[in-house]
């Protein structure tokens, strides 16, 4: 991190801290930040740089293209009490290896919620159980990148395990920024019909099928949604949130969680906070979303 970059991040860190201090919070809890082995993360960045199909063909410059130590240090400067290490396989045979890396990352990284992942493959039930025993506190499932049906029969016992253990799973199941064969609310609805106690956190508020995923949260008491990239100027150009749905989002204020997609975002981190503030849903809603809901969910 150069001196000029450090100074710029220092200014942003002050802005972030000012945001949560004004609300009287002890910091932020961000359930959707990405940490993974460096060579894997660099491949993700290269995919964004090349405008891969899953980006929707939209230019997506990575704002925080720093090394791991600098990125974790920046989150501490922002005042995050807790954050995740969202990581995910795109093919069989990756998930267990990623889980081993993530367990080590959580051990050496203060504030990181021990994160794990999964894929519909032989042995998935065993390695998910192993991750739970090792202390995994949140799982990541990426239906779009993995190109799998979340209602796949191989995953049925896994959802049961996670529901029984009360371990949340953040699932990218909406069809943004590009649709996949199994994205959208229908496959997730089939999972929840069989496992209504699953603590599902719908990533990106289900973008762009916002209202369909709000309906699932209204139907199932353990369904939550994270704010990742929602309402930002970037996302509003491509997948605007319908204003008519804001009262429903306000009513679900105890089950909406802050998410950012850091570091893989094409704008400053503080922008995600400011766009939530400009929804004008009130300081109590902001306090719940930016800290209290996740703090309660994870026992912080």
Wavefront OBJ file of the C-alpha trace (Angstrom):
o trace
v 0.000 0.000 0.000
v 1.593 3.242 -1.106
v 1.657 6.376 1.016
v -0.890 8.031 -1.271
v -3.175 4.997 -1.131
v -2.818 4.770 2.631
v -3.781 8.407 2.995
v -6.866 7.912 0.808
v -7.944 4.868 2.812
v -7.302 6.822 6.005
v -9.811 9.427 4.918
v -12.331 6.746 4.065
v -11.720 4.985 7.382
v -12.583 8.203 9.165
v -15.810 8.457 7.150
v -16.766 4.857 7.945
v -16.098 5.294 11.648
v -18.028 8.547 11.687
v -21.023 6.653 10.251
v -21.239 4.033 12.993
v -20.173 6.355 15.806
v -23.068 8.688 14.941
v -25.402 5.715 15.398
v -23.882 4.921 18.797
v -22.637 1.512 17.642
v -19.469 -0.264 18.828
v -18.557 -0.941 15.181
v -19.936 -2.766 12.152
v -20.620 -6.423 11.383
v -20.291 -7.280 7.686
v -21.505 -10.776 6.791
v -20.373 -10.657 3.152
v -16.661 -9.987 2.674
v -14.384 -12.154 0.546
v -11.142 -13.742 1.667
v -9.705 -16.809 -0.028
v -6.291 -18.185 -1.003
v -4.429 -15.406 -2.815
v -4.007 -17.287 -6.075
v -7.746 -18.057 -6.106
v -8.634 -14.444 -5.368
v -6.317 -13.240 -8.129
v -8.154 -15.528 -10.547
v -11.439 -13.977 -9.416
v -10.022 -10.506 -10.051
v -8.784 -11.595 -13.475
v -12.298 -12.838 -14.266
v -13.752 -9.433 -13.392
v -11.037 -7.693 -15.405
v -11.870 -9.831 -18.443
v -15.614 -9.101 -18.107
v -16.407 -12.782 -17.750
v -19.979 -13.877 -18.551
v -21.072 -13.952 -14.893
v -20.302 -10.221 -14.546
v -23.089 -9.459 -16.987
v -20.543 -7.827 -19.277
v -20.327 -4.814 -16.965
v -17.001 -3.117 -16.273
v -16.099 -3.954 -12.687
v -12.860 -2.367 -11.429
v -11.716 -3.840 -8.100
v -11.327 -1.024 -5.567
v -9.266 -2.831 -2.908
v -6.689 -4.769 -4.896
v -4.290 -5.092 -1.947
v -2.646 -8.076 -0.318
v -4.370 -10.036 2.444
v -2.671 -8.314 5.379
v -3.484 -4.872 4.023
v -7.109 -5.815 3.406
v -7.666 -7.212 6.896
v -5.903 -4.172 8.330
v -8.206 -1.883 6.405
v -11.295 -3.594 7.796
v -9.893 -3.054 11.293
v -9.363 0.624 10.468
v -12.976 0.782 9.312
v -14.023 -0.530 12.730
v -15.510 -3.876 11.756
v -16.186 -5.988 14.830
v -16.704 -9.067 12.679
v -16.594 -10.041 9.028
v -16.678 -13.211 6.942
v -14.392 -14.980 4.478
v -16.873 -15.788 1.724
v -15.263 -18.374 -0.539
v -16.779 -20.874 -2.923
v -15.910 -23.672 -5.366
v -16.804 -23.613 -9.041
v -16.330 -27.365 -9.508
v -16.195 -30.612 -7.504
v -13.145 -31.337 -5.368
v -12.483 -27.764 -4.250
v -14.746 -27.182 -1.265
v -12.961 -29.319 1.324
v -9.598 -27.775 0.438
v -11.082 -24.263 0.662
v -12.570 -25.136 4.048
v -9.157 -26.123 5.351
v -7.705 -22.816 4.227
v -10.634 -20.875 5.727
v -10.249 -22.566 9.115
v -6.619 -21.457 9.241
v -7.503 -17.958 8.099
v -10.080 -17.597 10.874
v -7.559 -18.755 13.481
v -4.968 -16.173 12.448
v -7.386 -13.307 11.738
v -9.067 -11.505 14.650
v -12.660 -10.644 13.897
v -13.142 -13.210 11.140
v -16.209 -15.409 11.434
v -14.994 -18.914 10.588
v -16.474 -19.460 7.133
v -16.921 -22.674 5.136
v -18.411 -23.664 1.796
v -19.928 -26.627 -0.038
v -20.716 -28.186 -3.407
v -23.139 -30.952 -4.439
v -20.706 -33.882 -4.647
v -19.995 -37.191 -3.013
v -18.721 -36.628 0.519
v -20.297 -33.204 0.956
v -22.255 -34.240 4.067
v -19.087 -35.502 5.754
v -16.953 -32.420 5.112
v -19.766 -30.047 6.068
v -20.148 -31.939 9.342
v -16.377 -31.735 9.826
v -16.435 -27.958 9.261
v -19.247 -27.548 11.793
v -17.310 -29.574 14.365
v -14.213 -27.430 13.714
v -16.256 -24.327 14.545
v -17.561 -22.965 11.253
v -20.003 -20.162 12.048
v -21.273 -19.369 8.552
v -21.299 -21.123 5.176
v -21.228 -19.706 1.664
v -23.153 -21.261 -1.236
v -22.813 -19.737 -4.702
v -25.520 -21.117 -6.975
v -24.559 -18.849 -9.876
v -20.817 -19.629 -9.979
v -21.229 -23.279 -9.007
v -24.038 -23.731 -11.557
v -25.889 -26.192 -9.323
v -29.433 -26.602 -8.090
v -29.581 -25.825 -4.355
v -32.356 -28.417 -4.158
v -29.987 -31.122 -5.484
v -30.580 -34.347 -3.538
v -26.897 -34.454 -2.562
v -27.394 -31.229 -0.604
v -30.636 -32.201 1.109
v -28.939 -33.793 4.158
v -26.512 -30.851 4.288
v -29.303 -28.308 4.634
v -30.719 -30.504 7.382
v -27.363 -30.538 9.179
v -27.020 -26.761 8.971
v -30.617 -26.201 10.103
v -30.136 -28.523 13.079
v -26.825 -26.864 14.032
v -28.266 -23.366 13.576
v -25.353 -22.372 11.338
v -26.344 -19.701 8.795
v -25.581 -20.021 5.086
v -25.115 -16.998 2.846
v -26.399 -18.011 -0.565
v -25.940 -16.159 -3.833
v -29.171 -17.367 -5.395
v -30.501 -14.295 -7.177
v -30.018 -13.898 -10.922
v -27.709 -10.884 -10.781
v -25.436 -9.802 -12.250
v -26.168 -12.556 -14.794
v -28.760 -15.340 -14.550
v -27.778 -18.972 -14.177
v -29.669 -22.177 -14.838
v -30.572 -22.557 -11.153
v -30.734 -18.952 -9.920
v -33.941 -17.294 -8.807
v -36.417 -17.893 -5.991
v -37.983 -21.167 -7.167
v -35.111 -23.589 -6.348
v -34.551 -21.886 -2.987
v -38.254 -22.125 -2.255
v -38.030 -25.894 -2.706
v -35.137 -26.057 -0.222
v -36.999 -24.000 2.360
v -40.173 -26.045 1.981
v -38.147 -29.075 3.131
v -35.987 -27.195 5.651
v -38.010 -24.267 7.012
v -35.627 -23.785 9.959
v -32.582 -23.271 7.720
v -30.920 -19.972 8.585
v -30.630 -18.782 5.018
v -29.101 -15.369 4.311
v -29.994 -14.312 0.772
v -27.025 -12.438 -0.679
v -27.530 -9.111 -2.458
v -31.155 -8.940 -1.229
v -31.807 -11.482 -3.994
v -30.909 -9.015 -6.751
v -32.677 -8.566 -9.151
v -35.590 -10.694 -7.870
v -35.849 -8.520 -4.776
v -39.578 -8.857 -4.193
v -39.627 -12.625 -4.661
v -36.947 -13.067 -2.022
v -38.656 -10.597 0.306
v -41.686 -12.871 0.009
v -39.608 -15.880 1.095
v -38.350 -13.914 4.105
v -41.932 -13.006 4.960
v -42.928 -16.674 4.726
v -39.991 -18.227 6.609
v -38.924 -16.750 9.942
v -35.276 -17.870 9.640
v -34.679 -16.322 6.218
v -32.560 -13.183 6.228
v -31.176 -10.944 3.510
v -27.857 -9.144 3.178
v -27.471 -5.717 1.612
v -24.427 -6.535 -0.535
v -24.205 -4.007 -3.400
v -27.929 -3.217 -3.143
v -28.918 0.442 -3.549
v -25.428 1.463 -4.684
v -25.214 3.772 -7.676
v -23.495 0.921 -9.544
v -26.315 -1.584 -8.944
v -29.154 0.878 -9.355
v -28.066 1.413 -12.966
v -28.451 -2.287 -13.737
v -30.859 -3.751 -11.162
v -32.768 -0.984 -9.340
v -34.586 -1.850 -6.153
v -38.332 -1.146 -6.600
v -39.353 1.764 -4.351
v -42.726 0.099 -3.709
v -40.879 -2.665 -1.821
v -39.187 -0.356 0.696
v -41.975 -0.657 3.316
v -41.548 -4.447 3.202
v -37.800 -4.059 3.691
v -38.459 -1.759 6.634
v -40.822 -4.306 8.186
v -38.096 -6.960 7.909
v -35.600 -4.714 9.662
v -34.716 -7.375 12.226
v -33.629 -9.780 9.453
v -31.597 -7.566 7.127
v -27.816 -7.743 7.551
v -25.002 -5.543 6.307
v -23.026 -7.038 3.440
v -20.544 -5.301 1.158
v -18.637 -7.720 -1.168
v -15.359 -6.150 0.003
v -12.799 -6.146 -1.609
v -14.447 -6.987 -4.943
v -16.432 -3.791 -5.309
v -16.163 -1.045 -7.947
v -16.617 1.836 -5.474
v -15.487 2.790 -1.937
v -16.749 0.721 1.007
v -18.319 3.769 2.649
v -20.683 4.145 -0.325
v -22.592 1.027 0.783
v -23.202 2.666 4.158
v -24.263 5.997 2.725
v -26.800 4.441 0.355
v -28.411 2.575 3.244
v -28.599 5.849 5.139
v -30.240 7.658 2.234
v -33.102 5.123 2.212
v -34.347 7.179 5.163
v -35.679 4.161 7.049
v -34.467 5.577 10.356
v -31.526 5.196 12.702
v -33.061 2.228 14.529
v -33.223 0.345 11.211
v -29.631 1.288 10.403
v -28.389 0.183 13.821
v -30.115 -3.164 13.433
v -28.869 -3.751 9.892
v -25.292 -2.570 10.375
v -24.637 -4.296 13.685
v -27.360 -5.552 15.975
v -29.014 -8.206 13.776
v -25.733 -9.945 12.958
v -24.411 -9.518 16.490
v -27.486 -11.344 17.759
v -27.289 -14.049 15.067
v -23.618 -14.800 15.772
v -23.671 -14.181 19.519
v -21.143 -11.359 19.413
l 1 2 3 4 5 6 7 8 9 10 11 12 13 14 15 16 17 18 19 20 21 22 23 24 25 26 27 28 29 30 31 32 33 34 35 36 37 38 39 40 41 42 43 44 45 46 47 48 49 50 51 52 53 54 55 56 57 58 59 60 61 62 63 64 65 66 67 68 69 70 71 72 73 74 75 76 77 78 79 80 81 82 83 84 85 86 87 88 89 90 91 92 93 94 95 96 97 98 99 100 101 102 103 104 105 106 107 108 109 110 111 112 113 114 115 116 117 118 119 120 121 122 123 124 125 126 127 128 129 130 131 132 133 134 135 136 137 138 139 140 141 142 143 144 145 146 147 148 149 150 151 152 153 154 155 156 157 158 159 160 161 162 163 164 165 166 167 168 169 170 171 172 173 174 175 176 177 178 179 180 181 182 183 184 185 186 187 188 189 190 191 192 193 194 195 196 197 198 199 200 201 202 203 204 205 206 207 208 209 210 211 212 213 214 215 216 217 218 219 220 221 222 223 224 225 226 227 228 229 230 231 232 233 234 235 236 237 238 239 240 241 242 243 244 245 246 247 248 249 250 251 252 253 254 255 256 257 258 259 260 261 262 263 264 265 266 267 268 269 270 271 272 273 274 275 276 277 278 279 280 281 282 283 284 285 286 287 288 289 290 291 292 293 294 295 296 297 298 299 300
